[in-house]
Amino acid sequence: MIRMIKSAAKFVIAMFVMTIVCTVVWDAFVYGRLYYCSDPLWDYLHPGDWVHSIDGHPIAVVSHVVAGPTNGLDTDTIKEGWSITRLWHLWYCFVAVSVAVSFLLAWIRWTPKRIYEDTHAASPD
């Protein structure tokens, strides 16, 4: 029972850390390269709200995404060959890797086993 509680606690901790890692990786390698949203806020944590039409302007499909308000467009952009569905698939992959890594970390020992010395052993005087 204790082992199960410890494993569950380690899973929660690992999942929290993996969520932070995935958020950083998503912001560094996905946002601004595969799509640009005019109002981003930790896009990994808000799935599905990646690109949307603004004031009736459709989502622009571009060959090279330029992040920031200097993109010259009044709408969100997405890279050619990508779609909201493909972004969802990528997001699901991030979540699957997070869960797999968290399960792995939950089952391995985080601290080394203690080696108890026999204090009652006869010592040469």
Backbone hydrogen bonds, N-H to C=O, Kabsch-Sander energy under -0.5 kcal/mol:
donor,donor_aa,acceptor,acceptor_aa,energy
5,I,1,M,-2.0
6,K,2,I,-2.7
7,S,3,R,-2.5
8,A,4,M,-2.3
9,A,5,I,-2.4
10,K,6,K,-2.6
11,F,7,S,-2.4
12,V,8,A,-2.3
13,I,9,A,-2.4
14,A,10,K,-2.8
15,M,11,F,-2.8
16,F,12,V,-2.2
17,V,13,I,-2.3
18,M,14,A,-2.9
19,T,15,M,-2.1
20,I,16,F,-1.8
21,V,17,V,-2.5
22,C,18,M,-3.1
23,T,19,T,-2.2
24,V,20,I,-2.2
25,V,21,V,-2.8
26,W,22,C,-2.9
27,D,23,T,-2.3
28,A,24,V,-1.9
29,F,25,V,-2.8
30,V,26,W,-2.1
31,Y,26,W,-2.5
32,G,35,Y,-3.4
33,R,30,V,-1.6
34,L,30,V,-3.0
35,Y,30,V,-1.0
36,Y,77,T,-2.9
45,L,42,W,-1.5
46,H,42,W,-0.6
46,H,43,D,-0.9
49,D,46,H,-1.4
54,I,57,H,-1.2
57,H,54,I,-2.5
60,A,76,D,-2.6
62,V,60,A,-0.6
62,V,78,I,-2.3
65,V,33,R,-0.5
67,A,65,V,-0.6
71,N,68,G,-1.4
72,G,69,P,-0.7
76,D,52,H,-0.7
77,T,36,Y,-1.8
78,I,60,A,-2.4
79,K,34,L,-3.0
80,E,62,V,-2.4
82,W,79,K,-2.0
87,L,83,S,-2.1
88,W,84,I,-2.3
89,H,85,T,-2.2
90,L,86,R,-2.3
91,W,87,L,-2.5
92,Y,88,W,-2.8
93,C,89,H,-1.9
94,F,90,L,-2.1
95,V,91,W,-2.4
96,A,92,Y,-2.7
97,V,93,C,-2.5
98,S,94,F,-2.2
99,V,95,V,-2.6
100,A,96,A,-2.5
101,V,97,V,-2.8
102,S,98,S,-2.3
103,F,99,V,-2.6
104,L,100,A,-2.3
105,L,101,V,-2.7
106,A,102,S,-1.8
107,W,103,F,-1.3
108,I,104,L,-1.0
116,Y,114,R,-0.7
117,E,115,I,-0.6
119,T,117,E,-1.1
121,A,118,D,-1.0
